[in-house]
Amino acid sequence: MKKILCVLCMTTALLGVTACGIGDTNTTYDRYEIGRQGRTSTGRIISMTQIEIAGSNETGGLLGAGVGGALGGVGGSTLGGGKGSTLFAIGGAALGALAGAAIGSATEQAATRDLAYEFMVQKANGQVISVVQTNELGLRPGDNVVLVEIDGTTRIRSKY
C-alpha cells in the first residue's frame, strides 16, 4: 500500500508540473532569433478580438503512458500478492499505460490551451494586416505601434 501511495504522490507532482507550463507570448523569442536583424514598420491598431489558441499534443501522452504503466505495474504486483504477481504487474502496466496515455494527452491539450488576440493593424503605408499574439503590453485600438518582423513572424512590440 505504501508503494501505491508513493507512486500516486509522484504522479500528482509530475502532472502538476506539466500543467503549469508557460505558453509562448509576444515577448517570448526562440534562441535562433537572438541577434537576428528584424524589419520594422509602424502602424495603428484599428481593432482587436480575443481568440482561443488550441492546445497541442506534442508528446502524444508519453508522460501519462509512462506514469500509468508504473502505477499499473505496482498496482498489479500488489494485487497479485506474490502469486502470479508478475502477470498481474505486466497486465496492470499495459492497462495503466493505455489509460495514462489517454489521460496524459487530454491533460496536455488542456494545459497548452491559451487566450490571445487578433490585432488588425493599419500600417503607415495604408495596408491592413492581422497579427495574432498575447497582450502583455496592454495594447488597445487606436494605439500607434511598432511592428517587428523576424523570419516571417510579425510581432507588435511597442507603442510609440
C-alpha positions as CSV (number, residue, x, y, z in Angstrom):
1,M,0.0,0.0,0.0
2,K,2.9,2.4,0.8
3,K,4.3,1.8,-2.7
4,I,1.0,2.7,-4.3
5,L,0.7,5.9,-2.3
6,C,4.3,6.9,-3.1
7,V,3.7,6.4,-6.9
8,L,0.4,8.3,-6.7
9,C,2.2,11.2,-5.0
10,M,4.9,11.3,-7.6
11,T,2.3,11.1,-10.4
12,T,0.4,14.0,-9.0
13,A,3.6,16.1,-8.7
14,L,4.6,15.3,-12.3
15,L,1.2,16.1,-13.8
16,G,1.1,19.3,-11.8
17,V,4.5,20.4,-13.2
18,T,3.5,19.6,-16.8
19,A,0.2,21.5,-16.4
20,C,2.0,24.7,-15.3
21,G,4.0,25.3,-18.4
22,I,4.1,28.9,-19.6
23,G,3.0,29.4,-23.2
24,D,4.6,31.5,-25.8
25,T,3.9,35.2,-25.6
26,N,4.6,38.2,-27.8
27,T,7.7,38.8,-25.6
28,T,9.0,35.2,-25.9
29,Y,11.7,34.7,-28.5
30,D,13.3,31.4,-29.8
31,R,17.0,31.0,-29.4
32,Y,17.6,31.3,-33.1
33,E,16.0,34.8,-33.1
34,I,18.7,36.2,-30.8
35,G,20.9,38.6,-32.7
36,R,18.9,38.3,-35.9
37,Q,18.0,41.5,-37.7
38,G,14.3,42.3,-37.9
39,R,12.4,44.6,-40.2
40,T,10.4,47.3,-38.5
41,S,7.4,49.3,-39.6
42,T,4.8,51.4,-37.8
43,G,1.1,51.3,-37.7
44,R,-2.1,51.9,-35.7
45,I,-4.3,49.2,-34.1
46,I,-7.7,49.5,-35.6
47,S,-9.4,46.6,-33.8
48,M,-8.6,43.6,-31.6
49,T,-10.6,40.4,-30.9
50,Q,-9.9,37.9,-28.2
51,I,-9.3,34.4,-29.6
52,E,-8.5,30.9,-28.2
53,I,-5.3,29.1,-29.1
54,A,-5.9,25.4,-29.4
55,G,-3.9,23.1,-27.2
56,S,-1.0,21.0,-28.5
57,N,-0.3,17.3,-28.2
58,E,3.4,17.3,-28.9
59,T,4.3,14.4,-26.6
60,G,1.3,12.3,-27.5
61,G,0.6,11.4,-23.9
62,L,4.0,9.8,-23.4
63,L,4.4,11.1,-19.9
64,G,1.0,9.8,-19.0
65,A,1.7,6.4,-20.5
66,G,4.9,6.1,-18.5
67,V,3.3,7.2,-15.3
68,G,0.2,5.0,-16.0
69,G,2.4,2.0,-16.7
70,A,4.4,2.5,-13.5
71,L,1.2,2.8,-11.5
72,G,-0.4,-0.2,-13.2
73,G,2.7,-2.3,-12.6
74,V,2.9,-1.5,-8.9
75,G,-0.9,-1.9,-8.5
76,G,-0.9,-5.2,-10.4
77,S,2.0,-6.6,-8.5
78,T,0.4,-5.6,-5.2
79,L,-2.8,-7.3,-6.1
80,G,-1.0,-10.5,-7.0
81,G,0.4,-10.6,-3.5
82,G,3.3,-12.9,-4.6
83,K,1.3,-15.5,-6.5
84,G,1.3,-14.6,-10.2
85,S,2.3,-11.1,-9.3
86,T,4.5,-10.9,-12.4
87,L,1.5,-11.5,-14.7
88,F,-0.6,-9.0,-12.7
89,A,2.2,-6.5,-12.9
90,I,2.5,-6.9,-16.7
91,G,-1.3,-6.7,-17.2
92,G,-1.5,-3.7,-14.8
93,A,1.3,-1.9,-16.6
94,A,-0.3,-2.4,-20.0
95,L,-3.7,-1.2,-18.9
96,G,-2.1,1.7,-16.9
97,A,0.0,2.8,-19.9
98,L,-3.1,2.9,-22.2
99,A,-5.2,4.8,-19.6
100,G,-2.2,7.0,-18.8
101,A,-1.6,7.9,-22.5
102,A,-5.3,8.9,-22.8
103,I,-5.2,11.0,-19.6
104,G,-1.8,12.5,-20.5
105,S,-2.9,13.5,-24.0
106,A,-6.1,15.2,-22.6
107,T,-4.1,16.9,-19.8
108,E,-1.5,18.2,-22.3
109,Q,-4.3,19.6,-24.6
110,A,-5.9,21.4,-21.7
111,A,-2.6,22.7,-20.2
112,T,-1.4,24.2,-23.5
113,R,-4.7,25.9,-24.5
114,D,-4.4,29.7,-24.2
115,L,-6.0,33.0,-24.9
116,A,-4.6,35.6,-27.3
117,Y,-5.8,38.4,-29.5
118,E,-6.1,39.0,-33.2
119,F,-4.9,42.6,-33.8
120,M,-5.9,44.4,-37.0
121,V,-3.2,46.9,-37.7
122,Q,-3.2,49.6,-40.4
123,K,0.4,50.2,-41.4
124,A,1.7,53.6,-42.2
125,N,1.5,52.7,-46.0
126,G,-2.3,52.0,-45.6
127,Q,-2.0,48.2,-45.8
128,V,-4.1,46.4,-43.1
129,I,-2.5,43.3,-41.6
130,S,-3.6,40.8,-38.9
131,V,-1.3,39.8,-36.1
132,V,-2.2,37.1,-33.5
133,Q,-0.4,37.4,-30.2
134,T,-0.8,37.7,-26.5
135,N,-1.2,41.2,-24.9
136,E,1.2,41.6,-22.0
137,L,1.8,45.2,-23.3
138,G,-1.8,46.3,-22.7
139,L,-2.3,47.3,-26.3
140,R,-5.6,48.8,-27.4
141,P,-7.4,50.0,-30.6
142,G,-6.1,53.4,-31.5
143,D,-2.5,52.8,-30.2
144,N,0.3,53.7,-32.6
145,V,2.7,50.7,-32.6
146,V,6.0,49.4,-33.9
147,L,5.8,46.1,-35.8
148,V,8.8,43.8,-35.8
149,E,9.2,41.1,-38.4
150,I,11.9,38.4,-38.0
151,D,11.9,35.4,-40.4
152,G,8.2,35.8,-41.3
153,T,7.0,36.2,-37.8
154,T,5.5,39.6,-37.0
155,R,5.1,40.9,-33.5
156,I,3.5,44.1,-32.2
157,R,6.3,45.2,-29.9
158,S,5.6,48.6,-28.5
159,K,3.7,51.8,-28.6
160,Y,5.3,55.0,-29.9
